[in-house]
Amino acid sequence: MARIDFQNYADQAANGALFVDADLLFDLGMQAALGRGGAVDPVAAHMYFNLADRKGCERAAFHRQDMAGQMSKSEIATALRLAREWLTRH
């Protein structure tokens, strides 16, 4: 899964999370959805599209729904949990 590792830093200003915008999250979702850099990862794609949508990327909602159509309920639940955890940390 593509990741941005911010957990080694104490706050958003130090860890760079403030600079993660909707376009970057969308791009990470596309990379995971298309399998760039490895196998296709629908859970990561859904998570990143969800985060991008939350930050205002209008096209992310469509791609999140598209990914959800190809995923099991368990995979969707995992993606939603990971997105909530990411938001909690950042």
FENWODA-V766539 format. One record per pair of residues at least 24 apart in sequence whose C-alpha atoms are under 6 Angstrom apart, sorted by sequence separation. I is the first residue (numbers start at 1). J is the second residue. D is the distance in whole Angstrom. If there is no record, write none. Layout:
BEGIN
i = [I:I]
j = [J:J]
d = [D:D]
END
This chain:
BEGIN
i = [26:25:22:47:22:22:43:47:1]
j = [52:52:52:79:55:57:79:83:44]
d = [5:5:4:5:5:5:5:5:6]
END
